[in-house]
């Protein structure tokens, strides 16, 4: 399952949760250690805001138009963690 979100002025697609690391796809790379806030709405319309620090960005292939970005989650609320785990496993 994927979830649509935004980081800055860019669209993002949340794709994977592994422990305390979230992976998403976006049009713009982020430098390692950069703070990032992902915002969006759940299927029921409830807004979410997820904060993290970038671990790295790369393009899966040279032809890929989007970057795969990994972030370490910080300040994640219990409801947001439960929601992410329910979506992606965890």
FIDOLUM-903136 format. One record per residue: x, z, y negated of N, C-alpha, C, O, CB in turn. Coordinates in steps of 0.05 Angstrom, whole numbers, padded with zeros to 5 digits, always signed. Atoms other than C-alpha are relative to their C-alpha. Last residue first. Glycine has a CB too. Layout:
BEGIN
XZYXZYXZYXZYXZY/...
***
This chain:
BEGIN
-00021-00012+00016+00126+00223+00059+00021+00016+00010+00037+00026-00006-00011+00014-00016/-00012-00017-00020+00069+00179+00075+00023+00014-00014+00029+00009-00037+00009-00016+00025/-00024+00011-00013+00058+00124+00025+00010+00015+00024+00028+00006+00037+00021-00002-00020/-00002+00029+00002-00012+00135-00003+00022-00012+00017+00018-00032+00031+00004-00008-00028/+00024+00011-00014-00027+00206+00020+00002-00031+00000-00008-00043+00019-00025+00010-00014/-00004-00004-00028+00045+00226+00001-00024-00012+00016-00020-00025+00037+00003+00030+00008/-00021+00019-00009+00036+00196-00068+00004+00002+00030+00007-00019+00043+00026+00005-00015/+00011+00027+00002-00030+00234-00079+00020-00021+00010+00012-00039+00025-00008-00006-00029/+00020+00003-00022-00002+00299-00053-00012-00028+00000-00016-00039+00021-00022+00021-00003/-00015+00002-00025+00059+00291-00099-00019-00004+00023-00014-00021+00040+00017+00026+00004/-00013+00026-00001+00013+00277-00159+00016-00004+00026+00015-00026+00038+00018-00005-00024/+00021+00020-00005-00031+00338-00143+00012-00029+00001+00004-00045+00017-00021+00001-00022/+00010-00001-00027+00031+00382-00136-00022-00021+00006-00021-00034+00027-00010+00028+00007/+00020-00021-00005+00060+00360-00202-00009-00001+00029-00006-00022+00043-00025-00004-00019/+00024+00011-00013+00124+00319-00205-00019+00023+00007-00012+00043+00019+00008-00015+00027/+00024-00011+00012+00173+00346-00257-00026-00012+00013-00045-00016-00001+00000-00007-00030/-00004-00026+00014+00230+00302-00231-00027+00008-00012-00043-00010-00019+00022-00002-00022/+00023-00012+00014+00228+00245-00180+00007+00027-00013+00021+00043+00000-00024+00003+00019/+00003-00028-00010+00293+00210-00163-00022+00013-00017-00020+00013-00041+00028+00016-00001/-00002-00022+00018+00284+00136-00179-00002+00026+00016-00017+00028+00035-00022-00001-00022/+00003-00026-00013+00297+00072-00142+00003+00022-00020+00022+00022-00036+00020+00002+00024/-00011-00023+00015+00286+00004-00176-00006+00026+00016-00029+00031+00023-00011+00001-00029/+00009-00024-00015+00275-00062-00140+00015+00023-00012+00039+00024-00014+00007-00004+00031/-00019-00019-00009+00282-00116-00193-00013+00021+00018-00036+00028+00013+00015+00013-00023/+00002-00029+00006+00235-00174-00202+00022+00016+00012+00034+00008+00032-00027+00010+00010/+00004-00004+00029+00240-00250-00207-00001+00029-00008+00001+00035-00032-00026-00014-00008/+00021-00019+00006+00272-00257-00138-00003+00004-00030+00017+00008-00044+00006+00027+00014/+00024+00014+00010+00313-00320-00130-00022+00019-00008-00041+00010-00021-00010-00018+00022/-00007+00014+00025+00380-00284-00125-00025-00013-00012-00026-00016-00036+00022-00020+00004/-00013+00025-00005+00351-00237-00072+00005-00014-00027-00007-00006-00047-00018-00019+00018/-00002+00004-00029+00328-00165-00068+00013-00026+00008+00026-00028+00029-00028+00002+00012/+00019+00022-00007+00346-00157-00142+00003-00004+00031+00025-00006+00041+00005-00026-00015/-00012+00025-00010+00379-00090-00156-00022-00020+00006-00045-00013+00009+00017+00006+00025/+00018+00023+00001+00366-00025-00193+00015-00024+00012+00039-00027+00008-00008-00006-00030/-00011+00026-00001+00396+00044-00182-00021-00022-00002-00044-00017+00004+00017-00003+00025/-00023-00001-00018+00386+00119-00181+00014-00027+00002+00038-00029+00007-00009+00009+00028/-00007+00023-00015+00340+00121-00242+00025+00004+00018+00045+00015+00008+00005-00024-00019/-00027+00009+00009+00317+00189-00263+00008-00023+00018+00006-00021+00042+00021+00023+00000/-00022+00001-00018+00243+00206-00255+00026-00008-00014+00026-00014-00038-00006-00020+00022/-00026+00001+00013+00177+00222-00288+00022-00001+00021+00020+00011+00043+00004+00024-00018/-00021-00008-00019+00109+00204-00260+00026-00003-00014+00033-00024-00023-00001-00016+00027/-00025+00004+00014+00047+00200-00305+00022+00012+00018+00021+00036+00023+00000+00014-00029/-00024-00014-00010-00021+00192-00274+00024-00007-00017+00025-00027-00030+00006-00008+00030/-00027+00009+00008-00090+00174-00301+00022+00016+00014+00018+00039+00022+00003+00003-00030/-00016-00023+00010-00153+00187-00260+00028-00010-00008+00041-00023+00008+00001+00022+00021/-00002+00001+00029-00192+00121-00254+00015+00023-00012+00020+00023-00036-00027+00000-00011/+00024-00012+00011-00215+00132-00182+00001+00002-00030-00018+00013-00042-00003+00029+00011/+00023+00016-00007-00164+00081-00156-00026+00012-00012-00044-00003-00018-00003-00002+00030/+00007+00001-00028-00109+00119-00192-00025-00017+00005-00037-00025-00015-00004+00029+00011/+00024-00013-00008-00088+00101-00262-00004-00002+00030+00002-00023+00041-00025-00011-00015/+00021+00017-00011-00022+00084-00293-00025+00016+00006-00028+00038-00004+00010-00015+00024/+00027-00008+00007+00042+00112-00321-00020-00020+00012-00013-00044+00015-00004+00003-00030/+00019+00020-00011+00114+00110-00296-00028+00011-00006-00035+00033+00001+00004-00004+00030/+00026-00010-00004+00164+00149-00338-00019-00022+00008-00021-00042-00006-00011+00014-00026/+00022+00020-00001+00237+00132-00333-00026+00016+00004-00027+00035+00020+00005-00021+00023/+00027-00011-00005+00300+00171-00351-00021-00022+00000-00019-00041-00015-00007+00022-00021/+00019+00003+00022+00365+00132-00343-00027+00014+00007-00036+00012+00029-00004-00030-00006/+00002-00025+00015+00414+00161-00292-00020-00002-00023-00026+00019-00036+00026+00007-00011/-00001-00025-00016+00434+00093-00265-00001+00024-00019+00014+00025-00039+00024+00001+00018/-00027-00011-00006+00416+00038-00315-00002+00025+00016-00021+00040+00013+00015+00005-00027/-00006-00025+00015+00347+00007-00311+00028+00010+00009+00035+00007+00032-00022+00022+00006/-00017-00019-00014+00330-00065-00291+00004+00025-00018+00001+00023-00042+00028-00012+00008/-00024-00007+00015+00272-00102-00323+00015+00022+00016+00004+00041+00025-00007+00010-00028/-00013+00023+00012+00216-00141-00289+00027+00006-00013+00043-00012-00017-00018-00013-00020/+00006+00004+00028+00194-00084-00243+00016-00023-00011+00036-00032+00002+00005+00024-00016/-00010+00026+00008+00189-00064-00170-00008-00004-00030-00030+00004-00038-00012-00023+00017/+00020+00018+00012+00182+00008-00149+00013-00026-00008+00038-00027-00009-00013+00014-00024/-00009+00027+00004+00217+00058-00103-00023-00016-00013-00046-00015-00004+00010-00013+00026/+00021+00019+00002+00205+00133-00106+00012-00028-00006+00031-00030-00022-00021+00007-00023/-00008+00026+00012+00256+00183-00082-00024-00019+00001-00036-00024+00022+00024-00012+00015/+00002-00003+00029+00240+00257-00069+00008-00025-00015+00014-00025-00039+00018+00024-00009/-00008-00026+00009+00225+00247+00005-00005+00003-00030-00028+00002-00039+00029+00006+00006/-00017-00012-00021+00219+00173+00015+00010+00026-00011+00028+00027-00027+00023-00020+00007/-00008-00028+00006+00162+00142-00026+00015+00010+00024+00006+00009+00047-00025+00018-00005/-00009-00016-00022+00152+00066-00026+00008+00028-00010+00019+00031-00032+00024-00013+00014/+00000+00012-00027+00121+00008-00065+00007+00020+00023-00001+00016+00046+00019-00022+00001/-00011-00021-00017+00101+00027-00135-00002-00009+00028-00023-00018+00037-00015+00027-00005/+00016-00003-00025+00089-00038-00173+00014+00021+00017+00037+00017+00026-00002-00027+00016/-00015-00010-00024+00113-00039-00245-00020+00001+00024-00044+00004+00021+00012+00028-00005/+00017-00006-00023+00092-00075-00308+00017+00008+00023+00039-00001+00027-00018-00024+00007/-00001+00016-00024+00139-00071-00367-00020+00009+00021-00025+00033+00024+00028+00000+00012/+00017+00023+00005+00131-00046-00439-00003-00017+00025-00015-00039+00024+00011-00017-00022/-00005+00013+00026+00158+00023-00423-00020-00023-00004-00044-00019+00000+00029-00010-00002/-00023-00016+00010+00146+00035-00350+00009-00014-00025+00018-00037-00025+00023+00002+00022/-00016+00011+00022+00077+00012-00326+00024+00019-00005+00022+00043-00001-00017-00003-00026/-00007-00019+00021+00037+00022-00263+00014-00014-00022+00017-00039-00022+00017+00024+00012/-00009+00012+00025+00005-00016-00205+00004+00022-00021-00011+00041-00022-00020-00021-00011/+00015-00010+00023+00001+00018-00137+00012-00013-00025+00036-00014-00028+00001+00031-00002/-00015+00000+00025+00023-00013-00071-00019+00010-00022-00043+00007-00021+00010-00028-00007/+00017+00000+00024+00000+00000+00000+00018+00000-00025+00039+00011-00025-00019+00024+00000/
***
